[in-house]
C-alpha cells in the first residue's frame, strides 16, 4: 500500500470536496429547485414570493423552436469536432511524430491557438468577416469579385464553426502526440522489416494502441461542443442572424440574462447537463474495449 495511514489524506480531500459542494453541487441543486418557480429575479428578496409553476417550464422545451435550432447546431458541432478537431489533431500528431528534428517547433506552433483567449480569436475573425473593410472582402475586391456577407443565414454557421474548430485542434494534437510517444519504436521497426507501409503502420499499430487516448479525445470533444459559448457569442451575439447560430450555451445565456427569464434559463442549464451526461455515456459505450 502506498499510504498505510489513510486519515492524513482527508486533510487534502475534504477541502476539495467542500469547494465542489459549495460552488458546483449546491448551486446545481438550487438550479433544479428554481426551475419549478416563476423567478422574478436571480435572488429571492426578503418578503417576496415566487409562483410555483410545476413542470410548465419543462413543457416549454418541447415547443421552443429556438431550442431545437440550438440543439441541432450543437449536434452538428459534435460531429465536426470529432472529424476535424480530433481527426486533424491525430493526422498532425502522426506526421510530427515522424519528424526527428524540429518537433518542438511544430508542438509550439500547433498548440499556440489554445493560449490565445477565445474572445480575442472571436474578435479577430469578426474583423475578417466584416462586410465593409473586412479582410476577406478586401481580398475579393482586389480580385475583382463582389463583396460577400459572410454572416448571412446561409453561411453564418460555417463561418462560426471554422474558428471554433481551428482553435482547439492544437489541444487534441498535444494529447494525441503524448499518447504516440508511449508506443515503442521497436514495434514500428518490426513492422517495417515485415514490409508494412507507413500508412499500414498507422492502421494496424497506431490506431489500435491509441484507442483509449482517441476515445478520451472524442469524449472531451463531444461534451465540449455542448459548452461552446464565448467564441460564437463574440462573432454573432444573440444567435445572429435570426437565431440560426445559437448553440445550447449561447441560447441559455440569452434567455437567462438577455430576456431575464431565469426560471426557463435554469431548465436549459439542466438540459445541457443531462445531455452532457448522456452523450459521454454513449461515447464510452461505443468506444469501450471489447
N, C-alpha and C positions, 0 to 999 in steps of 0.2 A: 504494500500500500504506500502511496506517495505521502499521505499525511496520516499519522497514527491518531492524532487528536483532531477531531472534526470541529470542536467548538470554536477555535480561533477563526475558522473560515466564516462564521456568522458575522464577524466584525466587518468583513468586506462585502458579504452578500446582502445583509439586511439593509444598509443604506441604499443600495441599488434597487432593491425591491420596493422600498418606501418611495423612492423617486419615481419609479414606474407607476406605482399605485396612484400617487398624487397628481401626476401630470399626464397619465395616459388612461389607466383603467377607470379611475373615479370620474374624470370628465366624460369618458365614453358611456359609462352607466348613467350619468346625468343627461347626456345627449339622448339616450333611449327614453328616459322619463319625459324629457321636454318635447319629444316628438308627438306625444299624445295630447299636448295642450296648444291652445292658440296663444302663442307668445307675443306680447306687445313690445318687449324689449329683451336684450340679451340677459339682463339680470332682473329678477323679480324684485320690485321695490317694496319696502315695508308697507303693509296695508293694502297692497294691490293683489288682485286675484286673476288668474288665467283661466279661461274657459276650457273645460275638458272636452276634447274632440274625439276621443277614442281612436279608431283606425281611419278616420277621414283623410288624414294626410297620406296614409299608405295607399288608400284607394285612388288618390290623385295620381300616383305613379303610373297607373295603367292607362290614363287618358292624357298624359303630358307628352305632347308631340316633340317639344324641345328636348325632353329627356331621351326620347327614342333616338333623336339625332346624335345626342351626346354619347349614348351607349354604342351606337353604330360606329361613330368616329373612334371611340376608344377600342372597339374590337378590331377595326381596321388598323389602328396604330399598333395593337398587339402583334398582328401578323407582320407588319412592316418592321417592327423592332427585332423580331426573330430572324427574318430573312436578311435584313440589311445590317442592323447593329451587330448581332451575333454572327451572322454569315460573313460579312465583310471583315469583322474583327478576327474571325477564325482564319480567313484567307491571308490577311496581313500577318497574323502570328506565324503561320506556316512559312510564309516567304521570308520573314525576318529571321526565323529560327535557322534557316539555311544560309544566312549570311554570317561569315566568320568574323569580318571586321566591320566596325561601324554600327554594331547592333544598338548601342546606347543612343546614337543619334536618332534612329528610327523610333525607338521607345519614347524619347522625349517629344519628337515631332507629332506622333500619333496620339500621345496622351495629352498634349497641350490644350485642346479644346475643353477638357474636363476642368482645367484650372480656371478657365475664364467663367465669369458669372453668366448664368443663363439670361439674366436681364440684359447684360451687355451684348450678348450674342443676338438676342431678340431685337435690340435697338439697331444693331449693325445690319441685320437682314431687312429690317423695316426701311432703312435708308436705301438698301439695294432695290427694294420693291416700289419705292415712291414713283407715282405716275409722272410728276413733274420734277426733273432733276435727279431721279434715281439712277444708280449706276447701270442697271440692266437696260433701261430705256435710253440712256445716253449712248450705250453701245449699239442699240438698234438704230438710233437716229444717225450715227456715224456710218452705218452700213446702208443707209437709205431706206430703212424699214420703219413702218408706222409704230408709234408707241403702243404698249400693251398695258392694260390694267391687270397687273399680276395678282391682285387680291379680289378679283371678281368672283362671284359664287361658283363658277366652274373650276377655277384654278386655286382658290384660297386654301383648300385642304392640302393640296400638293405643296404649295408654297410654304405652308406652316410645317409640313412633315419633313421637308428637306433639312432645315437647320436643326430640328429636333433629333432626327436620326443621326446627322453628322456629328453633333456634339457629344454623343455617347459611344461612338464606335471605339474610341480610344480606351474607354473604361473596360469594355469586354476584351479588347485586344490585349491589355495588360494581364487580365485574369487568365486568358487562354494561353498567352505566352508563358506565364508561370507554370501552367499545367504541362505544357510541352517540354519545358526544361526538366521535368521529372521523369521523362521517358528516356531510358538508357540508349546511348548511341550504338551499343552493341547489337540491339535488335534491328536497327536500320542497316547496319553493316552486314548482318547475316542475311537480311532480305535482299540487299543489293548483290551479294555474292550469288544468291539463288536466282538472280535475274529479274527481280521485281523492280519495276519502274518507279520513278518518284511519285507519280500520280497513284500508282498501285499501293505504295507505302502509306499514303495518306488514307486510302480506303480500307486497307487491311490491318494497319498498325495504329496510325494516329487517332482516327475517329473511335475505334473500339476502346483504346486505352484512355481516351479523353471523355468517355461517355458521361461520367459523373460530373466533370467540370462543365461540359456543354449543357448538361441538364440544369446545373446551378445557374448558368448564364441565362438560359431560357426562362427559368422561374423568375429571376430578377428582372428580365426584360418585360415579360407579360404583366407582372404585378406593377412594375414601374410605369407601364403605359396607362394604368388606371389613375396614377397620381400626377400625370402631366398637368402643369398649371402655368408656371412662370413664363416660359418662352412663348407659348401661344397667346397668353394674355397680353404680352408686350406688343407682339406683332399685330394681332387682331383682337383688341379688347371687346368684351361683351359678346364674343362669338361672331363678330362682324365678318362678312356681311350677311345680314338676315339670319344670324344664328347658325349658319352652316358649319362654322369651325368650332362649335362648342365641344369640349370634352367633359367628362364627368367632373373633374376638378374645377374647371372654369365655370361650368354651369352651376355647380354648388355654390361657388363664391358669389356669382352674380345674384342668385336667388337670396342668399343669406345677407350679404352686405350691400348689394345694389338695390334689391327690392325690399330689404328689411323683413323678409319672410323667414324668420328664424326657425319656426317650427318645421316648415317644409324643408328648410336647409338641413335641419337635424336628420330628417328622414333620408335625404340624399347622402349625407355623410355615412349613415348606417348602411345604405345600399352599396356604397363604394367599398366599405369594409367587408360586407358579405360576399360581394363579387370577387374581391381580392383573395379571400379565403378559398372560395370555390375554384377559382382559376388556378391557384397554386396547388390545390389538391389534385386537380385534373392533370396538370403538368407533371406532377410527381407520379401519378398513376400511369401516364403514357411513357415517361422516361425511366421508370423503375427498372432495376436489374432483373433479368429473368432467372 
